[in-house]
Structures are given as structure tokens and as C-alpha cells.
Amino acid sequence: MHQLATELFPICRSLTGQGVRTTLNLLTQHVIGLQVHEVASGTPAFDWVIPPEWNIHDAYVIDPSGQKIIDFKKHNLHVMGYSEPVDCTLEYSQLVSHLYSLPEQPSAIPYITSYYQRRWGFCITHEQLQALPLGQYKVKIDSSLTDGHMTYGELFIAGETEDEILLSTYICHPSMANNELSGPVVATFLAKWLQQCPTRRYSYRIVFLPETIGSIYYLSKHLEQLQKNVKAGFVLTCLGDERTYSYLPSRLGSTLADRVATHVLKHLVSAFDSYRFLDRGSDERQYCAPGVDLPVCSVMRSKYAEYPEYHTSLDDLSLVTPAGLEGGYDVLQACLKLLEHNAFYKVTVKCEPQMGKRGLYPTISTKDSTAQVANMMNFLAYADGTKDLIEIADIIEVYAGDLYDIAIVLEREGLLKQSFVPH
């Protein structure tokens, strides 16, 4: 995963443009069946319109001494996203209003965009800004804003039912590792794993979208189908550092996705930061909007806007590590495994079943024998057909994953019946 992130890191992505296409073309080499779609500029999407396509080839500022002091080719965060083309000479007093820095992080280049209002600008470290001399500056941004397309990727992995799990990630930021690349990288490897699974109860829909406008467009075209089929979903973002884990709920807060996420985090990690929907900031804003109300939440490492390197050049491949990506992947994979195993269970006999004759209980009763089979007997005690595996696991205070094999054995012995709706 870290190697793929390293390959993707130099690409200048935005809402539209060749950087998004290049990124998706690389991902198609890893994911069989990933379809790439183009949507024309000007296409309506609910209250929005697909913007012009933006491409950039070069940008720089040359100072009064003739030295190139700001260079897009050295770091693509140096140019404000969606900057219109410019080629002129300016006095320092004219240039400075087009320069953006972070006084509180003087060594970081900020990430700044202006998608829906025409302007241009450069982003530099505050240390560099303070060192600029008076005089004339040569300014060049070789970019274009044209009627083109927005590009996105979609993968559908069919399961045994039409019920779907939605995984959504974004591909619209330039060279930032945690806020941009960790999501699509983890999504890519989850897709590879899902395609290798011999059976899948659910179908899986994995989308690689420009944030906000991409999800809005996708919902505008597929809302009815998604509302019918999606049973749980996750926004995949900020999954690559090693500092913490984070959970941001759906707007409703009690969906199947919320229950799965909180259960997995409670049992598989030592601690996690829990946020409110009021703290939202990614595509859960669209999937959980009134009238959409898909069961989608977010499981992350350090949450966007909550770690100091966020939206700066400091969000690099040293912040995102192989171990961090592995942790993000493992938690999301555990969520998907729990969804696959989750069901409602009902015991088939009255009173406690005779476990010894089935070889499921020690035939010599000691004070330790109850503890040896506690999970199995507690599982049966609450398998009344009205509780799913997650609720039973929560009641008996165990990780649901510890009940997977028990459920298989009890079903095989005819002691449990499984269904996907309450009895």
C-alpha cells in the first residue's frame, strides 16, 4: 500500500483534469474491473453543476534578481488549485495579495483552492514570504479552464444478494499523503481482497470520486438504487498515520454501519476518538444529507482537520507509514467481515441443548467447564431471533469475531437458525 501511495504522490490531482485520469489509470492496473467514467462540464447535479476542467502544465515566480523562487514543478501545492492562467510582471505590493502562507506553521506550504470563483494564487512557506524583497516579479501560471470533463472510477463486485456495501473515497487532492492517498490506497487493497473472497453475501460498490461534487453527481444519478440496496457504507479517508483511530457517525447515528464501526473499534484498538456528525467534513455530508440518508459513517486514523499536517506540505509520505496503512486497512477489513457474518440467530430447542452428546461440552463438570464454553452458552442464551450477532456480542461483552466459528458449529449441529431479518 505504501508503495502505491509513493507512486501516486507526485501527481497533481484536482476536481477535474489529467491528474485524476492518471491516478485512475494507475489504479486500474491494481483493480480488475474498475470502470472510469467521464462527466461533461456543465452537467447539472442537484443544486450543483460540473465545473470546467482544469489542467496545469507549469507555474513559477521569478524574483527581482532573476531567481525562480516559487516552482510548481518542485511542489504542486505551490499553486492555488484551479488558478486561472496568468503571465505578467508585478510589483511586490501587487503580488503579495496573491500569496498564501501559514504564520502558525512557518515551514509548511498550505493547500488552497478556488474551485468556483475565478482567481489565481501561489502558496508558499511563511518563512519564504517574510524573506521576499521589494521589486518586480515575473509571474507565470500555465493553466487552462475549459469545457471538458470530471472523471471518476467505479467498481462493482457482485455478491450472493443485491444488498450492497458502499465504500467511497476521493481522488481530488494534489501531493498530500494522509488526507488524499491513504483512502484510495486502502480502498484499492480492500477491493483486491474482496475479489479474492470465495463467497460474498453482499455486493460491494467502491467509488473513487472528486470530493463533494463527485459524490453529489453520483447520488444525482443513482440515488434510488442506492437507497434501495445499500445496507451500510464507509467513507475512506485519512487512514495512514500511526497516531490514533477515529470514528465519525452517520447523521442518524444508529445505522448498521455505525454499529459495526463502533463495535470493531471498541474491541480491536486500544482507544479511539469519537466525533459527532457536527464535526463532518468529507463526503458523509452528501451520503447522509436529508432526503438521501444512506447508512454511511467514517472510520479513520487521525481525522481530517484534527492533525497538524492537514492540508499542508507536511502531510507527506513520512506521516503515512506502512504500519499506519496496515492499521487502517485491518480495521476496515474487520468491519466488512463483521457485516458478512452478521445475522439474526434463533435457537432451535427449548431450554439448554444437551451439548455433551454433540461433543460441544466437557463430559466431566468442573468449576472450569462453564468458563470453557461461556461464549457458546451465552450466545445461545440470547439467540431468540430478535437480536443480530452484533447485539448479542455487545450483551455478552465479547468481540463478535470470536463468535463466527461458534455460530458455524451451532448451525452445523442444528441448534441455530440464521436469517437476515428479525424473527
Residue pairs with C-beta under 8 A, 6 or more apart in sequence:
1 185
1 186
1 188
1 189
1 322
1 325
1 326
1 329
2 185
2 317
2 320
2 321
2 322
2 325
4 26
4 30
4 185
4 188
5 177
5 181
5 182
5 185
5 240
5 317
5 320
5 325
6 317
7 26
8 23
8 26
8 181
8 184
8 185
9 175
9 177
9 181
9 316
9 317
10 76
10 175
11 19
11 22
11 23
11 174
11 175
12 19
12 56
12 76
12 174
12 175
13 19
13 20
13 23
13 171
13 172
13 173
13 174
13 180
14 20
14 54
14 81
14 82
14 113
14 172
14 173
14 174
14 210
15 51
15 54
15 81
15 82
15 115
15 150
15 172
15 210
15 213
15 214
16 41
16 50
16 51
16 52
16 53
16 54
16 148
16 149
16 150
16 151
16 210
17 53
17 54
17 55
17 56
17 148
18 55
19 174
20 150
20 151
20 152
20 171
20 172
20 210
21 36
21 151
23 171
23 184
24 34
24 36
24 151
24 152
24 153
24 171
24 208
25 36
27 34
27 153
27 184
27 188
27 208
28 34
28 36
28 153
30 188
30 189
30 192
31 155
31 188
31 191
31 192
31 195
32 195
33 155
33 156
33 157
33 195
34 153
34 154
34 155
34 191
34 208
35 153
35 154
35 155
36 151
36 152
36 153
37 151
37 152
37 153
37 154
38 149
38 150
38 151
39 50
39 149
39 150
39 151
39 152
39 217
40 50
40 147
40 148
40 149
41 50
41 51
41 52
41 53
41 146
41 147
41 148
41 149
41 150
42 49
42 50
42 147
43 49
43 50
43 150
43 217
44 50
44 220
45 213
45 216
45 217
45 220
46 216
46 219
46 220
48 213
48 216
48 217
50 149
50 150
50 213
50 217
51 82
51 115
51 116
51 150
51 213
52 145
52 146
52 147
52 148
53 144
53 145
53 146
53 147
53 148
53 149
53 150
54 81
54 82
54 143
54 144
54 145
55 143
55 144
55 146
55 148
56 72
56 79
56 83
56 141
56 142
56 143
56 144
57 142
57 143
58 72
58 73
58 140
58 142
59 70
59 71
59 72
59 78
59 79
59 83
59 122
59 140
59 141
59 142
59 143
60 68
60 70
60 71
60 72
60 73
60 140
61 68
61 69
61 70
61 95
61 122
61 137
61 138
61 139
61 140
62 68
62 69
62 137
62 138
63 69
63 132
63 133
63 135
63 137
64 133
64 134
64 135
64 136
64 137
65 133
69 128
69 132
70 78
70 122
70 124
70 128
71 78
72 78
72 79
75 109
75 175
75 313
76 174
76 175
77 109
77 110
77 111
77 123
77 174
77 175
77 176
77 312
77 313
78 109
78 122
78 123
78 124
79 121
79 122
79 123
79 141
79 143
80 100
80 112
80 113
80 114
80 119
80 120
80 121
80 122
80 123
81 111
81 112
81 113
81 114
81 115
81 174
82 113
82 114
82 115
82 145
83 114
83 119
83 120
83 121
83 141
83 143
84 118
84 119
84 120
84 141
84 143
84 145
85 120
85 141
85 142
85 143
85 144
85 145
86 120
86 139
86 140
86 141
87 139
87 140
87 141
87 142
88 139
89 136
89 137
89 138
89 139
90 136
90 137
90 139
91 134
91 135
91 136
91 137
92 132
92 133
92 134
92 135
92 136
92 137
95 137
95 139
96 129
96 132
98 119
98 120
98 121
98 122
98 139
99 121
99 122
99 123
99 124
99 129
100 110
100 112
100 121
100 122
100 123
100 124
101 110
101 123
101 124
101 125
101 126
101 128
101 129
102 108
102 110
102 125
102 126
102 312
103 126
105 126
105 308
105 312
105 314
106 125
106 126
106 127
106 130
107 125
107 126
107 127
107 314
108 125
108 309
108 312
108 313
108 314
109 123
109 124
109 125
109 312
109 313
110 123
110 311
110 312
111 123
111 173
111 174
111 176
111 311
111 312
111 313
112 121
112 123
114 121
118 145
120 141
150 210
150 213
150 214
150 217
152 171
152 207
152 208
152 209
152 210
152 214
152 217
152 218
153 171
153 207
153 208
153 209
154 205
154 206
154 207
154 208
155 191
155 204
155 205
155 206
155 207
156 203
156 204
156 205
156 206
157 191
157 194
157 195
157 200
157 203
157 204
157 205
157 206
158 200
158 203
159 200
159 201
159 202
159 203
159 204
160 199
160 200
160 201
160 202
161 201
161 202
161 203
162 203
162 229
163 201
163 202
163 203
163 229
163 231
164 202
164 203
164 204
164 205
164 226
164 229
164 230
164 231
165 202
165 203
165 204
165 205
165 230
165 231
165 232
165 233
165 336
165 339
166 205
166 206
166 207
166 226
166 230
166 232
166 233
166 234
166 287
166 294
166 296
167 187
167 190
167 191
167 204
167 205
167 206
167 207
167 233
167 234
167 236
168 206
168 207
168 209
168 215
168 233
168 234
168 235
168 236
168 283
168 287
168 296
169 183
169 184
169 186
169 187
169 206
169 207
169 208
169 209
169 235
169 236
169 237
170 180
170 183
170 184
170 208
170 209
170 210
170 211
170 214
170 237
170 282
170 283
171 180
171 184
171 208
171 209
171 210
172 180
172 209
172 210
172 211
172 214
173 179
173 180
173 211
174 180
175 313
175 316
176 311
176 312
176 313
176 315
176 316
177 240
177 315
177 316
177 317
177 319
177 320
178 238
178 239
178 240
178 241
178 301
178 302
178 307
178 309
178 310
178 315
178 319
178 320
179 237
179 238
179 304
179 310
179 311
179 315
180 315
181 240
181 320
182 237
182 238
182 239
182 240
182 241
182 301
182 320
182 324
182 325
182 328
183 235
183 236
183 237
183 238
183 239
184 208
184 236
185 239
185 240
185 325
186 236
186 239
186 240
186 325
186 328
186 329
186 332
187 206
187 208
187 236
189 329
190 206
190 236
190 329
190 332
190 333
190 336
191 204
191 206
193 333
194 200
194 204
194 336
200 340
201 340
202 231
202 339
202 340
203 229
205 230
207 214
207 215
207 218
209 215
209 217
209 218
209 283
211 282
211 283
212 283
212 285
212 286
214 283
215 283
215 286
215 287
216 286
219 226
219 286
219 287
219 292
223 292
226 294
227 292
227 293
227 294
230 294
230 295
230 296
231 256
231 295
231 339
232 255
232 256
232 257
232 260
232 295
232 296
232 339
233 257
233 287
233 294
233 295
233 296
233 297
234 257
234 261
234 296
234 297
234 298
234 299
234 332
234 335
235 282
235 283
235 284
235 287
235 296
235 297
235 298
236 298
236 332
237 282
237 298
237 300
237 304
238 246
238 300
238 301
238 302
238 303
238 304
238 307
239 300
239 301
239 324
239 325
239 328
239 329
239 332
240 301
240 319
240 320
240 321
240 324
240 325
240 328
241 301
241 302
241 307
241 319
241 320
241 321
241 324
242 301
242 321
242 323
242 324
242 327
243 301
243 302
243 307
244 271
244 272
244 273
244 301
244 302
245 265
245 269
245 271
245 272
245 273
245 299
245 300
245 301
245 327
245 331
246 272
246 273
246 274
246 275
246 298
246 299
246 300
246 301
246 302
246 303
246 306
247 261
247 262
247 265
247 272
247 273
247 274
247 275
247 297
247 298
247 299
247 300
248 275
248 276
248 277
248 279
248 280
248 284
248 297
248 298
248 300
248 303
249 258
249 275
249 276
249 277
249 297
250 257
250 258
250 277
250 284
250 287
250 288
250 294
250 295
250 296
250 297
251 277
251 284
251 288
251 289
251 290
251 293
252 258
252 288
252 293
252 295
253 277
255 295
255 296
255 297
256 295
256 339
256 342
257 295
257 296
257 297
258 295
258 297
259 390
260 335
260 338
260 339
260 342
260 390
261 297
261 299
261 335
262 274
263 338
263 390
263 393
263 394
263 399
263 400
264 299
264 331
264 334
264 335
264 338
265 272
265 299
265 331
267 399
267 400
267 401
268 330
268 331
268 334
268 399
269 327
269 331
273 303
273 306
275 303
277 284
277 288
279 303
280 288
281 304
281 305
282 298
282 304
284 296
284 297
284 298
286 292
287 294
287 296
288 294
288 296
299 331
299 332
299 335
300 328
301 324
301 327
301 328
304 310
305 311
308 314
309 315
309 316
309 319
334 401
337 401
338 389
338 390
338 400
338 401
341 389
341 400
341 401
341 404
341 407
342 388
342 389
342 390
342 400
343 388
343 389
343 418
343 419
343 420
344 385
344 386
344 387
344 388
344 418
344 419
344 420
344 421
344 422
344 423
345 379
345 383
345 385
345 387
345 388
345 389
345 392
345 407
345 416
345 417
345 418
346 383
346 384
346 385
346 416
346 417
346 419
346 423
347 353
347 380
347 383
347 384
347 415
347 416
348 414
348 415
348 416
348 417
349 415
352 377
352 380
353 380
353 415
355 361
355 373
355 376
355 377
356 362
356 363
358 413
358 415
360 373
360 376
360 409
360 413
361 369
361 373
362 369
362 372
362 373
370 377
375 396
375 398
375 402
375 403
375 406
376 406
376 409
376 410
378 396
378 398
379 392
379 396
379 403
379 406
379 407
379 410
380 410
380 415
380 416
381 396
382 391
382 392
382 395
382 396
383 392
383 416
384 423
385 417
385 419
385 422
385 423
386 422
386 423
387 395
388 422
389 400
389 403
389 407
390 400
392 400
392 403
393 399
393 400
393 402
393 403
407 416
407 418
410 416
411 417
411 418
